[in-house]
Amino acid sequence: MQAEDGELVIRVTAMPTDLNPYGGVFGGWLMCQLALGAASFVTRRTGLKAVVVGATDFAFPGTMAVGDELNVYARIERVGRTSMTIATRGIGRARASEAHTDVASGQFTFVVLDGDDRPCAIADALNASVA
């Protein structure tokens, strides 16, 4: 994929338990994978616990089937004092193909927490992880 898609944070295969009653991959499963990838992305950047406090702008432009691979990309959209907004994009690859399809996207806002589960300044965490 391209650099503007962000960093690859999850690669997973859709299984039968991930289907909706109509036989397609459940949108809730896609949202969950995007959220898991975004949380991992924030935690790796800050070294702190990250909890989701908001999720917006979901779109599901394509479909996936059992056996298709989901690749989740994440990039920083905004950094606040204690929060970080992450843009995610899910790209599906058919099981027996190299063809890729956009299947999901959304944004997640996380607050980072210190050891006492209290919001803490992201700048301090980012500076500590660089040192």
N, C-alpha and C positions, 0 to 999 in steps of 0.2 A: 504494500500500500504506500501512500505518499506521506511525506513528513507532516503535512497539515492534519492528518488523521490522528497524530499523537503517537504515544508509545503503546506497543502491544502489551496488554496486561493479563489477558486470559485467552486461552484456546481450549475449546471444549466441544465434544460431539453430542448432538441432540439424541436422546434415547426415547424409547416408547413411553416412559413415565412423564416425559416433558410435553406430551401432546394434549391438545384440547379435544373436546368431544367430536370435532369435525375432522380430526386427523392431521391438523397442522400443528406446528410448534406453538405452544401457549405463550401469549404476549407477556404474561406474568413471569414466566421463566426467563424470557429475554430481558425484562426489566431487572430481575434479580441478578443475572449475570453482569449486566452493565453496572449495577450498584456494587457488586463484589469487586469488580475490577477497579472501579473508582476509589473504593475504600482502601484497597491494597496500594494503589497509586499514591494516595495522600499519606498513608502510614509510612511507606518507604521514603517519601520526601521529607517528612517531619520527624520520624522516629517515635511518634506518639499515637495514642489511641485516637481514632477518628470516628465520630458518630454522625450519621446522616440527619440533617434537620430540614431538608427540603429536596424535592425532586420535581422537575418541570420539563416542559417542552418535549414530551415523548412523541415519537413518530415511528410508524412501522411500515416503511415503504415496500418491503418485500416479504417473501415467505420462506420458510425452511421446512424440511421434511426430516424424518428419522434418519440418522446416519450422517446428516449434513454437519459440517464443522462451523462453529461460531468463533470468530476472532473479534475480541473486544479491544478497542483502542481508547486511550484516555489522554487528555491534555488539560492543562490548567487554563481556565477561562478567566478567573478573578481570584485575587488574594486579598482578604480583609485582615482585620486585626487578629481575630480568633477563628475566622472561617475561610474556607477555600471552596470555590465552585469549580467543578470538573465537568468538562464536556466529554461525552462518550459516544462512540459509534460502533455498532455491531455489524460486521460484514460476514455473510454466510458464504460457504463454499460447498457446492454439491459434492456428495460423497465420491463419485467417480468422475470428477471433472476438475478443471482448474478455473472454471468460471466463478467469479465473485459477484455477489449481490448485496446491496445495502438492505439490511433487514430491520434495524432498530437504531434509534439515537435518543439521547436525553441528557439532561444536566442534573447534577447532584451537588448540593451544598452540604459541606461537612464542617463541624466544629471540632477542633482538636482539644484533647483533654490531658491534663497533667496526671501525675501519680495519684492524686486525690480526687480524680474525676471532676476537676473544675476546669472551665475553659482557660486556655493559656494563649499567650501571644505566639502567633505563627513565626514572626520574625526571629524570636529567640530560638525556636526549634530549628528553623532553617539555618541560622548562624551556627548552632551547635552541631548540626549534621555535616556542615562544611569543614569545621575545625578538625 
